[in-house]
Amino acid sequence: MTGQGDGVAATPARGAALGALGSHTILYLVGTALQGLGILLILPFATRLLGEAEYGKVATALVVIQMVGTIAAAGLPQVILREYHRGADGPTAGRALAGTMTLLAVAVAVLGVVIGAVLAAAGRVDLREWSLVVVASAALTTVVAGQSLSRARLRPLEFLALAVAATVIAHLAGLLAARGDRAGLTYLTAYTAALVLAAVLAIAIGRPLLPSAARQRTRAGVRLAAPLLPQALAMLGLLMGDVLLVNVLLGTPAAGAYQVALQLANIPFVLAVALFNAWGPLVLSHPVEDRWRWTARTGTSLVVVVGVGAAGVALLGPWLVHLMAPGFPQRSMSVSLGIITIVSVAYMVYQGASLAVLDHEHTVRLALAAAIALVVLVAAAVWLNGPAGIAGVAAAKAVAYVVLMAVTVHAARTLTPLRFVPWLWVAGAAAAALSLAGALLPSTGTGAVVRLVLVVALGGVALVLAPRVLRSMRG
């Protein structure tokens, strides 16, 4: 059974959904920006309040929470999105798969606390810190399940509400708690408590069902998601494992500095995720006879949008770093920031190709691509951190995402009708070149002037291209 044989007949509802790409993108952009960049609102206060060492501990714990949460999710979010739009019983199947995610989250939390108690009794771990990571991971998984249903239902306002609760409010709670006790553990305690409340909200909004509500579809969905578990782990390693690598290779203070640069560089990455959150459901609900031509056309426009954002952030990098963390190593952070912005362009192309591979049920190919890219990240980081420090790890991350994109696009070309047009590659290459310029140009004197001139020119190009991009996105 393949995705090509499961096209849904055109309906007025889907036509309205396709026409809603622009409005949904704005709402997803706000929600994803708050989810991914809301931390930036708190970052300058957190770095000053906690300092390099304590903030490095918080950054490392947050990476672990994301990784454990991915294990509990078991690769199901993408399958929920796909199954929700397949057949009359699709919504029931999607809610049952979300219920499966929630039950897995509870199971991971219980098992994790038991393991932590055993290790704490042996003096191997701090039970409080361990339990916070485990509970926060389970709560995050539950939130993701609710957001997956919101995306499948084309309800971006629900997605936005969960994004605000799970990130901005949770991190603000951590910051307020740390004002009384400037310790990373205090921050994490308040953050976890707020995240648990966000999980309760996700259950209330999503209304997940028990797996028995759609037993056969749930089993089929779990089988399809199985290869996505290692793929999701590898993807999370690509997304945040570089922080752990910096911590191991260069120490906790360097990890704190790198985390700040990464958060700033993630501005265009969050834009790419927001665009995909609106784009993905519309691709998979598009009439199958024109699905991949429409995907290639709109994908080119989205790469242009993300490329402009990436280049702009890279060129403004030194000033952004100084604003967020003035006491941290400025030059190495701004270079790292500029290099990492290349990731967002490669990721946008990857997402389009991955939709085609997923729809044709070749999820093993997605897992293989992510595993190859993760190996590249680790090997390149070990090789480059010595001569280049955190900038070397940033370069390793960019190379890994380019490899991920290339392997996945090759799989899509081999297995599906998706063919990206040449203009997509031209736009991506131009954005990458400007991002490298933003990484390497000096931030004072003539270099600063060149940066500002390029930013103004980039803004002019964006204004010229905007009407064409909007027309393409509207189909």
C-alpha positions as CSV (number, residue, x, y, z in Angstrom):
1,M,0.0,0.0,0.0
2,T,1.4,3.4,-0.9
3,G,0.4,7.0,-0.5
4,Q,-0.2,7.4,-4.2
5,G,-3.2,5.2,-4.0
6,D,-4.8,7.0,-1.1
7,G,-5.7,10.4,-2.6
8,V,-8.8,12.0,-1.2
9,A,-11.3,13.5,-3.6
10,A,-11.3,17.3,-3.8
11,T,-13.8,18.9,-1.5
12,P,-14.8,22.5,-0.7
13,A,-13.4,22.0,2.8
14,R,-10.0,21.0,1.5
15,G,-10.1,23.8,-1.1
16,A,-10.6,26.2,1.8
17,A,-7.8,24.6,3.6
18,L,-5.4,25.1,0.7
19,G,-6.5,28.7,0.4
20,A,-5.7,29.1,4.1
21,L,-2.0,28.5,3.8
22,G,-1.1,32.1,4.3
23,S,-3.3,32.7,7.3
24,H,-2.4,29.4,8.9
25,T,1.3,30.1,8.3
26,I,1.0,33.3,10.3
27,L,-0.6,31.6,13.3
28,Y,1.8,28.7,13.2
29,L,4.6,31.2,12.8
30,V,3.5,33.0,16.0
31,G,3.1,29.7,17.9
32,T,6.3,28.2,16.7
33,A,8.2,31.4,17.2
34,L,7.0,31.5,20.8
35,Q,7.8,27.8,21.2
36,G,11.3,28.1,19.7
37,L,12.2,31.7,20.3
38,G,10.2,32.6,23.4
39,I,13.3,31.5,25.3
40,L,15.1,34.5,23.7
41,L,12.8,36.8,25.6
42,I,14.0,35.3,28.8
43,L,17.6,34.5,27.6
44,P,19.3,37.8,28.5
45,F,17.8,37.7,32.0
46,A,18.6,34.0,32.5
47,T,22.3,34.4,31.4
48,R,22.8,37.3,33.7
49,L,20.9,35.7,36.6
50,L,22.5,32.2,36.5
51,G,25.9,32.9,34.9
52,E,27.7,30.7,32.4
53,A,28.1,27.6,34.7
54,E,24.5,27.4,36.0
55,Y,23.0,28.3,32.7
56,G,25.1,25.6,31.1
57,K,23.6,23.1,33.5
58,V,20.1,24.2,32.5
59,A,20.9,24.1,28.8
60,T,22.2,20.6,29.1
61,A,19.2,19.4,31.1
62,L,16.8,20.9,28.5
63,V,18.6,18.9,25.8
64,V,18.2,15.7,27.8
65,I,14.5,16.5,28.3
66,Q,14.0,16.9,24.6
67,M,15.8,13.6,23.9
68,V,13.9,11.5,26.4
69,G,10.6,13.1,25.3
70,T,11.4,11.9,21.7
71,I,11.9,8.3,22.9
72,A,8.4,8.4,24.6
73,A,6.9,9.9,21.4
74,A,8.1,6.9,19.5
75,G,7.9,8.6,16.1
76,L,4.2,8.9,16.2
77,P,3.5,12.7,15.6
78,Q,4.2,12.4,11.8
79,V,2.0,9.3,11.6
80,I,-0.9,11.1,13.4
81,L,-0.8,13.8,10.8
82,R,-0.8,11.2,8.0
83,E,-3.4,8.9,9.4
84,Y,-5.8,11.7,10.3
85,H,-6.5,12.4,6.6
86,R,-6.9,8.8,5.5
87,G,-10.5,7.6,5.3
88,A,-13.6,8.3,7.2
89,D,-12.2,6.8,10.4
90,G,-9.0,8.9,10.1
91,P,-9.9,11.4,12.9
92,T,-10.6,8.5,15.3
93,A,-7.4,6.8,14.3
94,G,-5.5,10.0,14.9
95,R,-6.9,10.5,18.4
96,A,-6.2,6.9,19.3
97,L,-2.6,7.3,18.2
98,A,-2.4,10.5,20.3
99,G,-3.7,8.5,23.2
100,T,-1.0,5.9,22.6
101,M,1.6,8.7,22.8
102,T,0.1,9.9,26.1
103,L,0.2,6.4,27.6
104,L,3.8,5.9,26.5
105,A,4.6,9.2,28.2
106,V,3.1,8.1,31.5
107,A,4.9,4.7,31.3
108,V,8.2,6.4,30.6
109,A,7.7,8.7,33.6
110,V,6.9,5.9,36.0
111,L,9.7,3.7,34.8
112,G,12.1,6.6,34.8
113,V,11.4,7.6,38.4
114,V,11.8,3.9,39.6
115,I,15.2,3.7,37.8
116,G,16.2,7.0,39.3
117,A,15.3,5.8,42.8
118,V,17.5,2.7,42.3
119,L,20.4,4.8,41.0
120,A,20.0,7.4,43.8
121,A,20.1,4.7,46.4
122,A,23.5,3.6,45.0
123,G,24.7,7.2,45.0
124,R,24.9,7.4,41.2
125,V,22.5,10.3,40.5
126,D,20.7,13.2,42.2
127,L,17.1,11.8,42.5
128,R,15.5,15.3,42.4
129,E,17.3,16.4,39.2
130,W,16.7,13.0,37.6
131,S,13.0,13.0,38.4
132,L,12.6,16.5,37.1
133,V,14.1,15.5,33.7
134,V,11.9,12.4,33.5
135,V,8.6,14.1,34.4
136,A,9.3,17.1,32.2
137,S,10.1,14.7,29.3
138,A,6.7,12.9,29.8
139,A,4.9,16.2,30.0
140,L,6.5,17.4,26.8
141,T,5.5,14.2,25.0
142,T,1.9,14.8,26.0
143,V,2.0,18.4,24.8
144,V,3.4,17.2,21.4
145,A,0.6,14.7,21.1
146,G,-1.9,17.5,21.6
147,Q,-0.2,19.7,19.1
148,S,-0.1,16.9,16.5
149,L,-3.9,16.7,16.7
150,S,-4.2,20.4,16.4
151,R,-2.1,20.4,13.2
152,A,-4.1,17.5,11.8
153,R,-7.4,19.3,12.5
154,L,-6.0,22.5,10.9
155,R,-6.5,24.4,14.2
156,P,-3.5,26.6,14.6
157,L,-5.0,28.6,17.5
158,E,-5.0,25.4,19.6
159,F,-1.4,24.8,18.6
160,L,-0.6,28.4,19.6
161,A,-2.1,28.0,23.0
162,L,-0.1,24.9,23.8
163,A,3.1,26.5,22.5
164,V,2.7,29.4,24.8
165,A,2.0,27.2,27.8
166,A,4.8,24.8,27.2
167,T,7.6,27.2,26.5
168,V,7.1,30.9,27.3
169,I,5.1,30.3,30.5
170,A,7.3,27.3,31.6
171,H,10.5,29.2,31.1
172,L,9.1,32.3,32.7
173,A,8.2,30.2,35.7
174,G,11.8,29.0,35.9
175,L,13.2,32.5,35.7
176,L,10.9,33.9,38.4
177,A,11.8,31.0,40.7
178,A,15.5,31.5,40.1
179,R,15.3,35.1,41.2
180,G,14.9,33.8,44.7
181,D,17.6,31.1,44.4
182,R,20.1,31.5,41.6
183,A,20.5,27.8,40.9
184,G,19.9,25.7,37.8
185,L,17.9,23.1,39.8
186,T,15.5,25.8,41.1
187,Y,14.9,26.9,37.5
188,L,14.3,23.4,36.3
189,T,11.8,22.7,39.2
190,A,9.5,25.6,38.3
191,Y,9.9,24.8,34.6
192,T,8.8,21.2,35.1
193,A,5.8,22.2,37.2
194,A,4.6,24.6,34.5
195,L,5.2,22.0,31.8
196,V,3.0,19.4,33.6
197,L,0.2,22.0,33.6
198,A,0.7,22.5,29.9
199,A,0.3,18.7,29.5
200,V,-3.0,18.7,31.3
201,L,-4.1,21.5,28.9
202,A,-3.0,19.4,25.9
203,I,-5.2,16.5,27.0
204,A,-8.2,18.8,27.5
205,I,-7.7,20.3,24.0
206,G,-6.8,17.2,22.1
207,R,-9.2,14.8,23.7
208,P,-7.0,11.7,22.8
209,L,-8.6,8.3,22.8
210,L,-7.5,4.9,24.1
211,P,-5.7,2.8,21.5
212,S,-8.7,0.4,21.6
213,A,-10.9,3.0,20.0
214,A,-9.2,2.2,16.6
215,R,-7.3,-1.0,17.4
216,Q,-6.3,-2.0,13.9
217,R,-5.4,1.5,12.7
218,T,-3.4,2.1,15.9
219,R,-1.4,-1.1,15.3
220,A,-0.8,-0.2,11.7
221,G,0.3,3.3,12.7
222,V,2.7,2.0,15.4
223,R,4.2,-0.3,12.8
224,L,4.7,2.6,10.4
225,A,6.1,4.8,13.2
226,A,8.6,2.1,14.3
227,P,11.4,3.2,11.9
228,L,10.6,6.8,12.8
229,L,11.7,6.2,16.4
230,P,15.4,5.9,15.5
231,Q,14.8,8.6,13.0
232,A,13.3,10.9,15.6
233,L,16.2,10.2,18.0
234,A,18.7,11.0,15.3
235,M,16.9,14.1,14.3
236,L,16.8,15.3,17.9
237,G,20.5,14.5,18.1
238,L,21.0,16.8,15.1
239,L,18.8,19.5,16.6
240,M,20.3,19.7,20.0
241,G,23.0,17.0,20.4
242,D,25.6,19.6,19.4
243,V,25.1,21.3,22.8
244,L,26.0,18.0,24.5
245,L,29.0,17.6,22.2
246,V,30.2,21.1,23.2
247,N,29.7,20.3,26.8
248,V,31.8,17.1,26.5
249,L,34.5,18.4,24.2
250,L,34.9,22.0,25.5
251,G,33.2,22.2,28.9
252,T,30.1,23.6,30.5
253,P,30.9,27.3,30.1
254,A,31.4,26.8,26.3
255,A,28.1,24.9,26.2
256,G,26.3,27.9,27.7
257,A,27.9,30.2,25.2
258,Y,27.1,27.9,22.3
259,Q,23.5,27.5,23.5
260,V,23.0,31.3,23.3
261,A,24.4,31.3,19.7
262,L,22.2,28.3,18.8
263,Q,19.1,30.0,20.1
264,L,19.7,33.1,18.1
265,A,20.6,31.1,15.0
266,N,17.3,29.1,15.4
267,I,15.3,32.2,14.5
268,P,15.1,31.2,10.8
269,F,14.9,27.5,11.8
270,V,11.8,28.3,13.8
271,L,10.4,30.1,10.7
272,A,11.1,26.9,8.7
273,V,9.3,24.8,11.3
274,A,6.3,27.2,11.4
275,L,6.0,27.1,7.6
276,F,6.1,23.3,7.7
277,N,3.5,23.1,10.4
278,A,1.1,24.9,8.0
279,W,2.4,23.3,4.8
280,G,2.6,19.7,5.8
281,P,-1.2,19.0,6.4
282,L,-2.0,20.8,3.2
283,V,0.4,18.8,1.2
284,L,-0.9,15.5,2.5
285,S,-4.6,16.5,2.0
286,H,-3.9,17.9,-1.5
287,P,-5.4,15.9,-4.5
288,V,-2.9,13.1,-5.2
289,E,-2.8,13.8,-9.0
290,D,-1.2,17.2,-8.4
291,R,0.3,16.8,-4.9
292,W,4.0,16.7,-5.7
293,R,3.9,19.4,-8.4
294,W,2.2,21.7,-5.9
295,T,4.7,20.7,-3.2
296,A,7.7,21.5,-5.5
297,R,6.2,24.9,-6.5
298,T,5.3,26.0,-3.0
299,G,8.4,24.5,-1.5
300,T,10.6,26.8,-3.7
301,S,8.7,29.8,-2.3
302,L,9.2,28.6,1.3
303,V,12.9,28.1,0.7
304,V,13.1,31.7,-0.5
305,V,11.4,33.0,2.7
306,V,13.6,30.9,5.0
307,G,16.7,31.9,3.1
308,V,16.1,35.6,3.4
309,G,15.5,35.1,7.2
310,A,18.7,33.0,7.6
311,A,20.9,35.5,5.8
312,G,19.4,38.5,7.7
313,V,20.0,36.9,11.1
314,A,23.5,35.9,10.2
315,L,24.4,39.4,9.0
316,L,22.9,40.9,12.2
317,G,24.6,38.2,14.4
318,P,27.3,40.2,16.2
319,W,24.7,42.7,17.5
320,L,22.2,40.1,18.5
321,V,24.9,38.2,20.5
322,H,26.0,41.4,22.3
323,L,22.3,42.2,23.1
324,M,21.6,38.7,24.6
325,A,24.9,37.9,26.3
326,P,27.3,40.8,26.6
327,G,29.6,39.0,29.0
328,F,30.1,35.9,26.8
329,P,32.8,35.4,24.1
330,Q,31.4,37.5,21.3
331,R,33.4,36.7,18.2
332,S,33.2,32.9,18.5
333,M,29.5,33.1,19.2
334,S,28.7,35.4,16.3
335,V,30.7,33.2,13.9
336,S,28.9,30.1,15.2
337,L,25.5,31.8,14.8
338,G,26.2,32.7,11.2
339,I,27.2,29.2,10.3
340,I,24.3,27.6,12.0
341,T,21.7,29.7,10.1
342,I,22.6,27.6,7.0
343,V,20.8,24.7,8.8
344,S,17.4,26.3,8.3
345,V,17.6,26.4,4.5
346,A,18.7,22.7,4.3
347,Y,16.0,21.8,6.8
348,M,13.2,23.4,4.7
349,V,14.2,21.4,1.6
350,Y,14.5,18.2,3.7
351,Q,11.0,18.6,5.1
352,G,9.4,18.7,1.6
353,A,11.3,15.6,0.5
354,S,10.5,13.8,3.8
355,L,6.8,14.3,3.3
356,A,7.0,12.5,-0.1
357,V,9.0,9.6,1.4
358,L,6.6,9.3,4.4
359,D,3.5,9.4,2.2
360,H,4.9,6.5,0.2
361,E,5.6,4.6,3.4
362,H,9.4,4.3,3.1
363,T,10.1,5.5,6.6
364,V,13.2,3.3,6.8
365,R,14.8,5.7,4.3
366,L,14.1,8.6,6.6
367,A,15.7,6.8,9.6
368,L,18.8,5.9,7.5
369,A,19.2,9.5,6.3
370,A,19.0,10.9,9.9
371,A,21.4,8.3,11.2
372,I,24.0,9.1,8.5
373,A,23.7,12.8,9.2
374,L,24.1,12.3,13.0
375,V,27.3,10.3,12.4
376,V,28.6,13.1,10.2
377,L,27.8,15.6,13.0
378,V,29.7,13.7,15.7
379,A,32.7,12.9,13.5
380,A,33.0,16.5,12.2
381,A,32.5,18.0,15.6
382,V,35.3,15.8,17.1
383,W,37.6,16.8,14.2
384,L,36.8,20.5,14.1
385,N,36.4,21.5,17.8
386,G,40.1,21.5,18.4
387,P,41.2,24.1,15.8
388,A,37.9,26.1,15.7
389,G,36.2,25.7,19.2
390,I,32.5,26.2,19.2
391,A,32.6,27.5,15.6
392,G,33.9,24.1,14.6
393,V,30.9,22.3,16.2
394,A,28.6,24.8,14.4
395,A,30.3,23.9,11.1
396,A,29.8,20.2,11.8
397,K,26.1,20.9,12.4
398,A,25.7,22.7,9.1
399,V,27.5,20.0,7.2
400,A,25.3,17.3,8.9
401,Y,22.1,19.0,7.8
402,V,23.3,19.4,4.2
403,V,24.0,15.7,4.2
404,L,20.5,15.0,5.7
405,M,18.9,17.1,2.9
406,A,20.9,15.4,0.1
407,V,20.2,11.9,1.2
408,T,16.5,12.5,1.7
409,V,16.1,14.4,-1.6
410,H,17.8,11.4,-3.3
411,A,15.3,9.0,-1.7
412,A,12.4,11.2,-2.7
413,R,13.6,11.3,-6.3
414,T,14.1,7.6,-6.3
415,L,10.8,6.6,-4.8
416,T,8.3,9.4,-5.6
417,P,7.3,11.9,-8.3
418,L,8.6,14.9,-6.3
419,R,11.1,17.0,-8.3
420,F,12.4,20.3,-7.0
421,V,12.9,23.0,-9.6
422,P,16.4,24.6,-10.2
423,W,15.4,27.9,-8.7
424,L,15.1,26.2,-5.3
425,W,18.7,25.3,-5.4
426,V,19.8,28.8,-6.6
427,A,17.9,30.4,-3.7
428,G,19.3,28.0,-1.2
429,A,22.9,28.5,-2.4
430,A,22.6,32.3,-2.3
431,A,21.2,32.2,1.2
432,A,24.0,29.9,2.4
433,A,26.6,32.3,0.8
434,L,25.2,35.3,2.6
435,S,25.0,33.4,5.9
436,L,28.7,32.6,5.6
437,A,29.4,36.2,4.9
438,G,27.5,37.1,8.1
439,A,29.7,34.6,10.0
440,L,33.1,35.8,8.6
441,L,32.7,39.5,8.1
442,P,34.2,41.7,10.9
443,S,31.6,43.4,13.1
444,T,33.4,46.8,13.3
445,G,34.7,49.4,10.8
446,T,34.2,48.5,7.1
447,G,32.9,45.1,8.0
448,A,30.0,46.6,10.0
449,V,29.2,48.9,7.1
450,V,29.2,46.0,4.6
451,R,26.9,44.0,6.9
452,L,24.4,46.9,7.1
453,V,24.5,47.4,3.3
454,L,23.8,43.7,2.7
455,V,20.9,43.7,5.2
456,V,19.3,46.7,3.4
457,A,19.9,45.0,0.0
458,L,18.4,41.8,1.3
459,G,15.3,43.7,2.5
460,G,14.9,45.2,-0.9
461,V,15.1,41.9,-2.6
462,A,12.6,40.5,-0.1
463,L,10.1,43.3,-0.9
464,V,10.5,42.7,-4.7
465,L,10.0,38.9,-4.4
466,A,7.2,39.0,-1.8
467,P,4.3,39.3,-4.2
468,R,5.6,36.5,-6.3
469,V,6.2,34.3,-3.3
470,L,2.7,35.0,-1.9
471,R,1.1,34.1,-5.3
472,S,3.0,30.8,-5.4
473,M,2.0,30.0,-1.8
474,R,-1.6,30.5,-2.6
475,G,-1.3,28.1,-5.5
